[in-house]
């Protein structure tokens, strides 16, 4: 029997009163964590902002659009910067970006708060739109391959940024990266953190014998059998994952979200 096949260790079995007492002790810490999270969010709302050129041109499905147009008339914008590997097939596209973008589905609640959500893809429009359609995403999608430097201002591409529009002036109000995405874009992490075995990743502080079959790198955590995990349900459903006509792959790139 391999380590993967071995039955994982189990928590201690107790009576319900003992279990409830342990939950009550933990709840004190959970409530403190919630209050601190609220305080951090309040601090975000008090951050200063930096001007951004609203005339920067992005490539959209219907042609060139300005950053100002991406707001769709709303006052606020949240933009996810989706990494792209030119020339590589769908199976070799960014597993971390696929993981996070797959979880942004219902936008009406954002819209009700005067917020637009959009994906700013690093890759060319035609190929990346085919990827969006293969994945079944319906979020607004733009290519920023010709203007990324202006928007990123020297930062790595793996970024989540918030913007504010004041008439025809645009400002960046907040940005985060890597694990900063979790609370904003990954209910999956929140659900796993509430299971007994957690995320099952090697960095976690878990008891002896708990399963930890996923490594610390994105290619281990967010991939299954050679593909970003979220792609498999699309493949099973018979969707075409062809992105381009060229059969010559580009060199492999490491994902910055590792």
C-alpha positions as a printed Julia matrix, in Angstrom:
258×3 Matrix{Float64}:
   0.0    0.0     0.0
   1.38   3.41   -0.97
   1.33   6.45    1.29
  -1.37   7.95   -0.93
  -3.54   4.84   -0.56
  -3.08   4.6     3.22
  -6.04   5.67    5.31
  -5.43   9.11    6.83
  -5.32   9.63   10.55
  -8.54  10.66   12.28
  -9.39  13.28   14.91
 -10.06  12.18   18.47
 -13.64  10.99   19.08
 -15.38  12.73   22.02
 -18.92  13.25   23.26
 -20.89  16.2    21.89
 -20.56  18.32   25.03
 -16.76  18.08   24.9
 -16.8   18.81   21.17
 -19.02  21.86   21.7
 -16.7   23.17   24.41
 -13.76  22.99   21.97
 -15.79  24.75   19.27
 -16.72  27.5    21.74
 -13.07  28.09   22.63
 -12.14  28.29   18.94
 -15.07  30.62   18.23
 -13.49  33.29   20.42
 -10.46  33.33   18.12
 -12.65  33.21   14.98
 -14.62  36.25   16.14
 -11.41  38.14   16.88
 -10.17  37.24   13.39
 -13.43  38.53   11.87
 -13.19  41.81   13.77
  -9.56  42.26   12.69
 -10.56  41.55    9.09
 -13.24  44.24    9.38
 -10.66  46.67   10.74
  -8.28  45.92    7.87
 -11.1   46.5     5.36
 -11.79  49.83    7.05
  -8.12  50.74    6.65
  -8.3   49.87    2.94
 -11.19  52.32    2.57
  -8.97  55.04    3.99
  -5.99  54.46    1.7
  -4.89  57.29   -0.57
  -5.1   56.79   -4.33
  -2.82  57.3    -7.31
  -3.84  58.74  -10.72
  -3.95  56.4   -13.71
  -4.31  57.44  -17.35
  -7.92  56.69  -18.2
  -7.2   56.92  -21.91
  -4.94  53.84  -21.87
  -6.2   51.6   -24.68
  -7.12  47.94  -24.14
  -8.2   45.42  -26.78
 -11.78  44.24  -26.29
 -14.05  41.8   -28.16
 -15.67  44.71  -30.03
 -12.45  46.63  -30.67
 -10.16  49.02  -28.81
 -11.55  50.53  -25.6
 -10.14  52.95  -23.06
  -9.64  52.1   -19.4
 -12.39  54.61  -18.73
 -14.76  52.61  -20.95
 -14.01  49.4   -19.05
 -15.89  50.83  -16.06
 -19.1   50.36  -18.11
 -20.46  53.58  -16.63
 -19.96  52.46  -13.04
 -17.81  54.33  -10.59
 -15.6   51.46   -9.41
 -13.64  48.72  -11.17
 -11.91  45.56   -9.94
  -9.48  44.13  -12.49
  -7.89  40.7   -12.38
  -4.6   40.53  -14.29
  -4.62  37.06  -15.89
  -1.2   35.68  -16.88
  -0.71  34.21  -20.34
   1.96  32.05  -22.0
   2.09  32.89  -25.71
   1.92  29.93  -28.06
   1.25  27.31  -25.39
  -1.88  25.11  -25.44
  -4.7   25.39  -22.95
  -3.23  22.65  -20.76
  -0.11  24.78  -20.22
  -1.84  28.07  -19.41
  -1.61  29.6   -15.94
  -3.03  27.19  -13.38
  -3.27  29.83  -10.64
  -5.14  32.34  -12.8
  -7.44  29.56  -14.02
  -8.15  28.59  -10.42
  -9.0   32.1    -9.27
 -10.88  33.31  -12.35
 -13.02  30.15  -12.34
 -14.53  31.21   -9.03
 -15.8   34.63  -10.13
 -19.29  33.9   -11.41
 -22.2   36.09  -10.31
 -21.48  39.76  -10.95
 -24.87  41.28  -10.14
 -23.99  41.89   -6.5
 -20.9   43.83   -7.53
 -22.95  45.8   -10.04
 -25.49  46.7    -7.34
 -22.61  48.39   -5.48
 -21.53  50.34   -8.56
 -18.58  47.99   -9.19
 -17.51  46.44  -12.51
 -15.35  43.32  -12.6
 -13.1   42.62  -15.58
 -10.22  40.36  -16.57
  -7.11  42.03  -18.02
  -5.32  39.24  -19.88
  -1.62  39.35  -20.61
  -2.07  37.47  -23.87
  -3.38  38.36  -27.33
  -7.11  38.9   -27.54
  -8.13  36.14  -29.97
  -6.3   33.29  -28.22
  -7.22  34.37  -24.73
 -10.89  34.85  -25.67
 -10.91  31.27  -26.96
  -9.56  30.22  -23.58
 -12.27  32.2   -21.79
 -14.94  30.56  -23.96
 -13.43  27.08  -23.46
 -13.61  27.61  -19.7
 -17.17  28.94  -19.97
 -16.45  32.24  -18.27
 -18.67  35.22  -19.11
 -16.82  37.99  -17.29
 -15.76  41.06  -19.31
 -12.41  40.21  -20.93
  -9.71  42.46  -22.36
  -6.19  42.04  -23.65
  -3.64  44.38  -22.09
  -0.58  42.98  -23.85
   0.09  46.4   -25.41
  -0.56  48.52  -22.32
   0.33  46.32  -19.35
   3.48  48.28  -18.53
   1.46  51.45  -18.05
  -1.07  49.76  -15.77
   1.39  47.7   -13.75
   3.91  50.49  -13.16
   6.78  48.07  -12.62
   4.86  45.4   -10.69
   4.61  41.7   -11.64
   1.64  40.76  -13.8
  -0.08  38.52  -11.22
  -2.19  41.3    -9.68
  -5.66  42.22   -8.49
  -6.29  45.97   -8.65
  -9.13  48.28   -7.67
  -9.88  51.55   -9.45
 -12.14  54.54   -8.89
 -13.6   56.8   -11.57
 -14.32  60.44  -10.79
 -15.97  61.8   -13.95
 -13.27  61.23  -16.6
 -10.41  60.8   -14.1
  -9.24  57.34  -13.03
  -7.36  56.38   -9.88
  -5.92  53.15   -8.52
  -7.05  52.68   -4.92
  -5.79  49.21   -3.94
  -3.8   46.26   -5.25
  -2.75  42.86   -3.96
  -1.12  39.66   -5.19
  -0.49  35.96   -4.43
  -2.2   35.04   -1.12
  -3.94  38.4    -1.04
  -6.28  36.89   -3.64
  -7.66  34.24   -1.32
 -10.19  36.26    0.65
 -11.29  38.2    -2.43
 -11.52  35.45   -5.04
 -11.39  31.97   -3.53
 -14.33  30.58   -1.58
 -12.67  27.21   -2.27
  -9.9   28.04    0.2
 -12.41  29.13    2.82
 -14.34  25.88    2.49
 -11.22  23.71    2.59
  -9.99  25.55    5.67
 -13.16  24.4     7.43
 -12.65  20.72    6.68
 -10.73  18.43    9.0
  -7.89  17.84    6.52
  -7.7   21.46    5.32
  -6.03  22.23    1.99
  -3.82  19.15    2.3
  -0.78  21.19    1.3
   2.7   20.54    2.62
   3.12  23.95    4.31
   0.07  23.57    6.56
   0.37  22.97   10.29
  -1.58  19.7    10.58
  -1.41  16.79   13.02
   0.77  13.77   12.29
  -0.87  11.46    9.76
  -3.04  14.12    8.11
  -2.95  13.88    4.27
  -0.67  16.49    2.67
  -0.33  15.31   -0.9
  -0.1   18.73   -2.52
   3.16  20.63   -2.74
   3.85  24.3    -2.23
   4.12  25.21   -5.95
   1.19  26.19   -8.15
   1.87  23.34  -10.57
   1.25  20.88   -7.76
  -1.56  22.68   -5.99
  -3.74  23.78   -8.9
  -3.05  21.05  -11.48
  -4.42  17.53  -11.91
  -2.98  15.01  -14.4
  -1.12  17.65  -16.41
  -3.81  20.33  -16.65
  -5.17  23.14  -14.52
  -7.7   21.24  -12.44
 -10.71  23.32  -13.51
 -10.16  22.36  -17.16
 -11.06  18.71  -16.71
 -14.81  19.24  -16.37
 -14.73  21.22  -19.63
 -12.78  18.48  -21.4
 -15.21  15.87  -20.08
 -18.08  17.97  -21.44
 -16.47  17.83  -24.91
 -15.4   21.46  -25.22
 -12.68  22.3   -27.73
  -9.56  23.67  -26.02
  -7.73  24.69  -29.22
  -6.39  28.22  -28.81
  -4.37  28.85  -31.94
  -3.46  27.3   -35.27
   0.3   27.15  -34.75
   1.6   23.73  -33.77
   4.96  25.09  -32.62
   4.92  25.59  -28.85
   6.73  28.43  -27.16
   9.28  27.7   -24.43
   7.82  26.82  -21.04
   7.43  29.63  -18.49
   7.12  29.25  -14.74
   3.9   30.63  -13.35
   4.45  33.75  -11.26
   1.66  32.73   -8.92
   3.71  29.81   -7.58
